[in-house]
Amino acid sequence: MDILVVGSVALDTVETPFGKIVEGLGGSATHFSTSASFFTTPHLVGVVGEDFPETHVDFLKSRKIDLAGLQKKPGRTFRWSGRYSFDLNSAETLDTQLNVFQHFFPELPASYRGKEIVFLANIDPELQSRVIDQCEKPKWIALDTMNFWIQGKKEALAKTLKRVNALFINEGEARQLTGESNLIKAAKKIREQGPATVVIKRGEYGALLFHENQIFSAPALPLEDVKDPTGAGDSFAGGFIGHIARTNDLGFENLKKACILGSVMASFIVEEFSLDRFRRLTQNEIELRYAEFRRLTHFETYPF
């Protein structure tokens, strides 16, 4: 199955202790789509300005991403600038210029409306709900959000959560959304609001998958080279949902595989700035790293 994704397409300026990139290709929909493109065909809905480099469009097309839903508007493209310290766990935002993204209203092309898998990347929950209104009987809808919407539009977010099947959220946001410090209790509260599946992203500590009454803990791969964590969460979601779309299987065992593949894709994106690591990533590398995750978590039964 193909995937419909709605979110931001941006130009990112990122500085870490290991280097800097100026106006590299970024955005939630971009990272998600590129990651998912290794598994299936993403159909992207977003907006860019007249200044958006054609080389970025060419790259996205080279990944077989359908750009019929990418709007080009008069003005400048959304820009974000941030800086990371040595722990790389959180970014300090230096500058945000919404530009054409400030007035983004997602309009789905007719060919997009029947897609069975939908990913609503981090945008205003009211817009996320309007996207759902345009979809024709989707099989599975996943949503991402952030602390800005949890704080500023909690009621709208609650209404949208009732309409989705899965929520991707980091641990700080899960605690903020529910008021629970314990992540198991937080996931339970979120599931009571609507989503049957909750994925809590924990950065360098991996991810937790909650589905019905079952829990799975996916590790993060210990890496020697980590240069830029920007987009790791969206790349994780892209690998996760890309696998779901490819296999058309929403059973818990397959969701566990999806969680590991999400971690696989996140482990690659952080190795270089922007989407540069994905530009030369191969299917063989993905398979080898998946096997590496299996070796990392394998142990014998007890007693011996």
Secondary structure, DSSP 8 states (H G I E B T S, - for coil): --EEEE---EEEEEEETTEEEEEEEE-HHHHHHHHHTTTS-EEEEEEEETTS-HHHHHHHHHTT-EEEEEEEESS---EEEEEE-TT-SSEEEEEEE-GGGGG------GGGTT-SEEEE-SS-HHHHHHHHHHSSS-SEEEEE--HHHHHH-HHHHHHHHTT-SEEEEEHHHHHHHH--SSHHHHHHHHHHTS-SEEEEE-GGG-EEEEETTEEEEE-----S-----TTHHHHHHHHHHHHHHHHT--SHHHHHHHHHHHHHHHHHHTTSSTTHHHHS--HHHHHHHHHHHHHHH----S--
